[in-house]
C-alpha cells in the first residue's frame, strides 16, 4: 500500500490486514506505556482545509503514539487562506520532508490529486474529501463491528460465527483485554452481518466509504434514507437493499449493526427544507429513538460517526444506551489510524 | 557441515537441560516468567514452561508464559518490506519484579534481543532479564550474550540456520543450509 485514498478499490485482503494490525495496535493502547518507537524520525503532516476535531486529533494521537513527528497545518490562519494552490502547498510540504500527508478537503478528489499530482514523495491518507470518501472512518466502523459481532466478540452475535470460546490465557495484561484482540475475530471479515446505514447518504462520505468496504468484507448493507438524500449511483448499485423509512427496514430485517448518519445541514445549501419538509418529520421517519432501538435484535450495536445531532437523527436514549458503541468508535479510530500509518510508512523507503 | 544438525531427540534434551538450568540459576522458579519471541520462540517457551512445571509443581506454566512480538521495536523497519504485527501476550500478573527469561530459536546478531529489551521496557520493570536460545550461531553485532544455550553452532555469515518445530512445521529439526 502506498496511499490510503478510498475503500472502492481496496481488496478484502488489504482490508483485513488493516483490521488485524489495528487489533494489535489497540492491544498496545491498553498498556501503561502507550507510546511505541515504531515511526521515530518520520514526519506526518495533518493538512486540514475543512474543520474537524475528532479526525484531526485522532490522526495526531495515532502518529504521536507511534513516535512520528506531527505538523498540523490548518487552512485558517495560514497561507492557504491567502489563496495558495493545493500544488504549492504540496510542494512546500515536500520541501519540509513530509513522509505522510493526512488531508481533509472540501473538494471531492483532493486527496487523489495530491497523491497522483507528482508533487509529493510521501504517502497520502484521505481524511475526508468533500462528499466522496473517508476511508479511515469506514475502517474504524468495520473494526468496531468485527470486535463486537464476529468470532465471539464482546456481545457476540447469535448467528455470526461459532463461539470464539477457548482463548489462551494471557491477553495483554489489563483485565478485559483478554478475549478482545485475541484469537477471536483475527483474519476474519464481516461475512453474513446485516448492517443498516440510515440518513443523509447523499452528503455522507462516511456512507460512501462504508458501502464498498462492508460489501468487500462480506456484510449485507441496507440503506435507509429519504429519496432526496439517496444518490442515484447507490440506488443503482448491485447488492444493496434500500428502504425509504426506518420502520420498513426494521420490519424487513434483523440488523446486527445500525449506523446513524449525521444530517449535514452545512452542505444543504438553499435551506434544509430543500431535502426534507421539516426536522420533525425527518426525526419521525428516520430518527433512532428508544422505541425503534428496542425493535433491534438484542445483540445489535448502535453506531454514529459523530458529531451527533441529538434529537434529530438519534435520540439521547439511543445515543446513551448500553448498545451504543459511539464512544468506542472514537477510541478504535486511533488504533485504525495507527495501523494505517504503520502499514504505509514502515517498510522500505520508496524513493 | 550442512544438513540437519539437531534432531527431535537433541532438541528435547537441550530444552530439558535449559529448563533445569533456569530453575537452578534462579533458586527455584518463583519469580520466573517466560516470554517467547515470535514466531518460534513461543512454542519453545511453552515447552520450557512444561518442563519447569514438572520440576516445580507449584509453578503454573499457563500463568507464567507469554509471547512477545518485537516488530514495532525493530531497527530495520525501513530496510525491509512491511512486516505483519503479531500478538504480544503478557501474563496477567505482569512482569514487574519478575525474572523474565526471553526465549528465541536462533541467536545471531543480537538485534532481535535488543528490540525485545526495548519492548520489555514498555511492558514493565522486571527484576532481571535472562536469555535462553536453542541455537547460538555467533556473529554478534551488539554486546549481548545468552544465559542458556541449547547448542553453539559455528556458522559462516552466508549460511542459514532454520529451526523447524512440531507445532508450526510438523517436525523438530535444526537445519544448516549453505548460503547463495
Interface residues (C-beta under 8 A of the other chain):
Chain A: X17 X20 X21 X24 X25 X27 X28 X31 X32 X33 X35 X36 X37 X38 X66 X168 X169 X170 X171 X172 X173 X175 X181 X182 X342 X343 X346 X347 X348 X349
Chain B: X62 X63 X66 X67 X69 X72 X73 X77 X78 X79 X80 X81 X82 X83 X84 X85 X86 X87 X88 X89 X90 X91 X92 X94 X118 X121 X122 X123 X124
